[in-house]
Amino acid sequence: MDYLVYNLAELSPTPEDAALLSGEESEQAAARGARFALIRALLKRELSRRTGVPPQQIRFSRGPHGKPFWAPQPFNISHSGDLLCLAFHHGDVGVDIERIRPRTRLLSLATRIMAPEQFEAFTQRGCLLPEFFACWCTAEALVKHAGDTLWNARSYPFLYLPPTGSDVAPYIRPLFPSPPHIHLFSPAPTYAGAVVFS
């Protein structure tokens, strides 16, 4: 498994990007803006680099919940603020990045994604934003890995274990059988990220 992080604020769409899009993607870019075209072009170029298939020949399919996929190379994408993360693996993979920022309705959101054990630990530790966003990213990455939706996040319960003693980084301990690998990372200062792969 590996992942790449881009700062989209440092990149500009080019005419070459538009040439890589399918007709449907061009329509989406017209509705969603130039950043959509830039992201699709970056993704297609990276998939081409990994497989040797020309980027303009890459056409995506969609899973039952809308997750795009391309059978020759499993991937997943996430973007937040100006950052984009592309994750690749030889099997299922899910990734999420989020900019750490104050949230209204923090406890309400936490109950949607956290198992009761995690929610109790979260509130006992003072509802810290970095922990919330690490858990949010983990929940998103888990459901994206499974091809599921965030509405079912609590079907993949876990505990966030903050760094203690010799631990230098937080850790996620899954509470469900046969879990995939879960890796927390910081894509940039003030951002949280998680990638899940099997």
Contacts in CASP RR format, 6 or more apart in sequence:
PFRMAT RR
TARGET T0000
AUTHOR 0000-0000-0000
METHOD contacts of the structure
MODEL  1
MDYLVYNLAELSPTPEDAALLSGEESEQAAARGARFALIRALLKRELSRR
TGVPPQQIRFSRGPHGKPFWAPQPFNISHSGDLLCLAFHHGDVGVDIERI
RPRTRLLSLATRIMAPEQFEAFTQRGCLLPEFFACWCTAEALVKHAGDTL
WNARSYPFLYLPPTGSDVAPYIRPLFPSPPHIHLFSPAPTYAGAVVFS
1 87 0 8 1.000
1 88 0 8 1.000
1 89 0 8 1.000
1 93 0 8 1.000
1 181 0 8 1.000
1 183 0 8 1.000
1 195 0 8 1.000
1 197 0 8 1.000
2 87 0 8 1.000
2 88 0 8 1.000
2 89 0 8 1.000
3 85 0 8 1.000
3 86 0 8 1.000
3 87 0 8 1.000
3 88 0 8 1.000
3 95 0 8 1.000
3 185 0 8 1.000
3 195 0 8 1.000
4 46 0 8 1.000
4 85 0 8 1.000
4 86 0 8 1.000
5 83 0 8 1.000
5 84 0 8 1.000
5 85 0 8 1.000
5 97 0 8 1.000
5 187 0 8 1.000
5 188 0 8 1.000
6 42 0 8 1.000
6 83 0 8 1.000
6 84 0 8 1.000
6 85 0 8 1.000
6 86 0 8 1.000
7 82 0 8 1.000
7 83 0 8 1.000
7 188 0 8 1.000
8 35 0 8 1.000
8 38 0 8 1.000
8 39 0 8 1.000
8 79 0 8 1.000
8 81 0 8 1.000
8 82 0 8 1.000
8 83 0 8 1.000
8 84 0 8 1.000
9 82 0 8 1.000
11 38 0 8 1.000
11 42 0 8 1.000
12 38 0 8 1.000
13 34 0 8 1.000
13 35 0 8 1.000
13 37 0 8 1.000
13 38 0 8 1.000
13 41 0 8 1.000
14 41 0 8 1.000
16 41 0 8 1.000
17 37 0 8 1.000
17 38 0 8 1.000
17 40 0 8 1.000
17 41 0 8 1.000
18 26 0 8 1.000
18 29 0 8 1.000
18 37 0 8 1.000
18 41 0 8 1.000
19 56 0 8 1.000
20 40 0 8 1.000
20 41 0 8 1.000
20 44 0 8 1.000
20 45 0 8 1.000
20 55 0 8 1.000
20 56 0 8 1.000
21 29 0 8 1.000
21 37 0 8 1.000
21 40 0 8 1.000
21 41 0 8 1.000
22 59 0 8 1.000
25 36 0 8 1.000
25 37 0 8 1.000
25 40 0 8 1.000
26 37 0 8 1.000
28 36 0 8 1.000
29 36 0 8 1.000
29 37 0 8 1.000
29 40 0 8 1.000
39 77 0 8 1.000
39 79 0 8 1.000
39 84 0 8 1.000
41 55 0 8 1.000
42 84 0 8 1.000
42 86 0 8 1.000
43 75 0 8 1.000
43 77 0 8 1.000
43 86 0 8 1.000
44 55 0 8 1.000
44 56 0 8 1.000
44 58 0 8 1.000
45 55 0 8 1.000
46 86 0 8 1.000
46 88 0 8 1.000
47 53 0 8 1.000
47 55 0 8 1.000
47 58 0 8 1.000
47 70 0 8 1.000
47 72 0 8 1.000
47 73 0 8 1.000
47 75 0 8 1.000
48 54 0 8 1.000
48 55 0 8 1.000
48 58 0 8 1.000
50 73 0 8 1.000
50 88 0 8 1.000
51 72 0 8 1.000
51 73 0 8 1.000
53 72 0 8 1.000
58 70 0 8 1.000
59 70 0 8 1.000
60 68 0 8 1.000
60 69 0 8 1.000
60 70 0 8 1.000
61 68 0 8 1.000
61 69 0 8 1.000
61 70 0 8 1.000
61 71 0 8 1.000
62 68 0 8 1.000
62 69 0 8 1.000
63 69 0 8 1.000
63 147 0 8 1.000
64 147 0 8 1.000
65 147 0 8 1.000
65 148 0 8 1.000
65 149 0 8 1.000
67 76 0 8 1.000
67 144 0 8 1.000
67 147 0 8 1.000
68 77 0 8 1.000
69 75 0 8 1.000
73 88 0 8 1.000
74 88 0 8 1.000
74 89 0 8 1.000
74 90 0 8 1.000
74 91 0 8 1.000
74 92 0 8 1.000
74 93 0 8 1.000
75 86 0 8 1.000
75 87 0 8 1.000
75 88 0 8 1.000
75 89 0 8 1.000
75 93 0 8 1.000
76 86 0 8 1.000
76 87 0 8 1.000
76 93 0 8 1.000
76 94 0 8 1.000
76 95 0 8 1.000
76 141 0 8 1.000
76 144 0 8 1.000
76 145 0 8 1.000
77 84 0 8 1.000
77 85 0 8 1.000
77 86 0 8 1.000
77 87 0 8 1.000
77 95 0 8 1.000
78 84 0 8 1.000
78 85 0 8 1.000
78 87 0 8 1.000
78 95 0 8 1.000
78 96 0 8 1.000
78 97 0 8 1.000
78 140 0 8 1.000
78 144 0 8 1.000
79 85 0 8 1.000
79 97 0 8 1.000
80 97 0 8 1.000
80 98 0 8 1.000
80 99 0 8 1.000
80 191 0 8 1.000
81 99 0 8 1.000
83 97 0 8 1.000
83 99 0 8 1.000
83 187 0 8 1.000
83 188 0 8 1.000
83 191 0 8 1.000
85 95 0 8 1.000
85 97 0 8 1.000
85 187 0 8 1.000
85 193 0 8 1.000
86 95 0 8 1.000
87 93 0 8 1.000
87 94 0 8 1.000
87 95 0 8 1.000
87 195 0 8 1.000
87 197 0 8 1.000
89 197 0 8 1.000
91 197 0 8 1.000
91 198 0 8 1.000
92 145 0 8 1.000
92 146 0 8 1.000
92 180 0 8 1.000
92 197 0 8 1.000
92 198 0 8 1.000
93 145 0 8 1.000
93 195 0 8 1.000
93 196 0 8 1.000
93 197 0 8 1.000
94 141 0 8 1.000
94 142 0 8 1.000
94 144 0 8 1.000
94 145 0 8 1.000
94 195 0 8 1.000
94 196 0 8 1.000
94 197 0 8 1.000
95 141 0 8 1.000
95 144 0 8 1.000
95 193 0 8 1.000
95 194 0 8 1.000
95 195 0 8 1.000
95 196 0 8 1.000
96 136 0 8 1.000
96 137 0 8 1.000
96 138 0 8 1.000
96 140 0 8 1.000
96 141 0 8 1.000
96 144 0 8 1.000
96 193 0 8 1.000
96 194 0 8 1.000
97 137 0 8 1.000
97 187 0 8 1.000
97 191 0 8 1.000
97 192 0 8 1.000
97 193 0 8 1.000
98 133 0 8 1.000
98 136 0 8 1.000
98 137 0 8 1.000
98 140 0 8 1.000
98 191 0 8 1.000
98 192 0 8 1.000
98 193 0 8 1.000
99 190 0 8 1.000
99 191 0 8 1.000
100 129 0 8 1.000
100 130 0 8 1.000
100 133 0 8 1.000
100 190 0 8 1.000
100 191 0 8 1.000
100 192 0 8 1.000
101 129 0 8 1.000
101 190 0 8 1.000
102 129 0 8 1.000
103 109 0 8 1.000
103 129 0 8 1.000
103 132 0 8 1.000
106 127 0 8 1.000
106 129 0 8 1.000
106 132 0 8 1.000
107 123 0 8 1.000
107 127 0 8 1.000
109 132 0 8 1.000
109 136 0 8 1.000
110 119 0 8 1.000
110 122 0 8 1.000
110 127 0 8 1.000
110 132 0 8 1.000
110 135 0 8 1.000
111 119 0 8 1.000
112 150 0 8 1.000
112 153 0 8 1.000
112 154 0 8 1.000
113 135 0 8 1.000
113 136 0 8 1.000
113 139 0 8 1.000
113 150 0 8 1.000
113 153 0 8 1.000
113 154 0 8 1.000
114 122 0 8 1.000
114 135 0 8 1.000
114 139 0 8 1.000
114 154 0 8 1.000
115 154 0 8 1.000
115 157 0 8 1.000
115 158 0 8 1.000
115 159 0 8 1.000
115 175 0 8 1.000
117 157 0 8 1.000
117 159 0 8 1.000
117 175 0 8 1.000
118 135 0 8 1.000
118 157 0 8 1.000
118 158 0 8 1.000
118 159 0 8 1.000
118 160 0 8 1.000
121 159 0 8 1.000
121 160 0 8 1.000
122 128 0 8 1.000
122 131 0 8 1.000
122 132 0 8 1.000
122 135 0 8 1.000
122 160 0 8 1.000
125 131 0 8 1.000
125 162 0 8 1.000
130 192 0 8 1.000
131 160 0 8 1.000
131 162 0 8 1.000
131 170 0 8 1.000
133 192 0 8 1.000
133 193 0 8 1.000
134 160 0 8 1.000
134 170 0 8 1.000
134 172 0 8 1.000
134 184 0 8 1.000
134 192 0 8 1.000
134 193 0 8 1.000
134 194 0 8 1.000
135 158 0 8 1.000
135 160 0 8 1.000
136 192 0 8 1.000
137 184 0 8 1.000
137 192 0 8 1.000
137 193 0 8 1.000
137 194 0 8 1.000
138 158 0 8 1.000
138 160 0 8 1.000
138 172 0 8 1.000
138 182 0 8 1.000
138 184 0 8 1.000
138 194 0 8 1.000
138 196 0 8 1.000
139 150 0 8 1.000
139 153 0 8 1.000
139 156 0 8 1.000
140 150 0 8 1.000
140 153 0 8 1.000
140 194 0 8 1.000
141 182 0 8 1.000
141 193 0 8 1.000
141 194 0 8 1.000
141 195 0 8 1.000
141 196 0 8 1.000
142 153 0 8 1.000
142 156 0 8 1.000
142 158 0 8 1.000
142 180 0 8 1.000
142 182 0 8 1.000
142 196 0 8 1.000
143 149 0 8 1.000
143 150 0 8 1.000
143 152 0 8 1.000
143 153 0 8 1.000
143 156 0 8 1.000
144 196 0 8 1.000
145 180 0 8 1.000
145 196 0 8 1.000
145 197 0 8 1.000
145 198 0 8 1.000
146 156 0 8 1.000
148 155 0 8 1.000
155 176 0 8 1.000
156 174 0 8 1.000
156 176 0 8 1.000
156 179 0 8 1.000
157 174 0 8 1.000
157 175 0 8 1.000
157 176 0 8 1.000
158 172 0 8 1.000
158 173 0 8 1.000
158 174 0 8 1.000
158 175 0 8 1.000
158 176 0 8 1.000
158 179 0 8 1.000
158 182 0 8 1.000
159 172 0 8 1.000
159 173 0 8 1.000
159 175 0 8 1.000
160 170 0 8 1.000
160 171 0 8 1.000
160 172 0 8 1.000
161 167 0 8 1.000
161 170 0 8 1.000
161 171 0 8 1.000
161 172 0 8 1.000
161 173 0 8 1.000
162 170 0 8 1.000
163 169 0 8 1.000
163 170 0 8 1.000
169 184 0 8 1.000
170 184 0 8 1.000
171 184 0 8 1.000
172 182 0 8 1.000
172 184 0 8 1.000
172 194 0 8 1.000
174 182 0 8 1.000
180 196 0 8 1.000
180 197 0 8 1.000
180 198 0 8 1.000
181 196 0 8 1.000
181 197 0 8 1.000
181 198 0 8 1.000
182 194 0 8 1.000
182 195 0 8 1.000
182 196 0 8 1.000
183 194 0 8 1.000
183 195 0 8 1.000
183 196 0 8 1.000
183 197 0 8 1.000
184 192 0 8 1.000
184 193 0 8 1.000
184 194 0 8 1.000
185 193 0 8 1.000
185 194 0 8 1.000
185 195 0 8 1.000
186 192 0 8 1.000
186 193 0 8 1.000
187 193 0 8 1.000
END
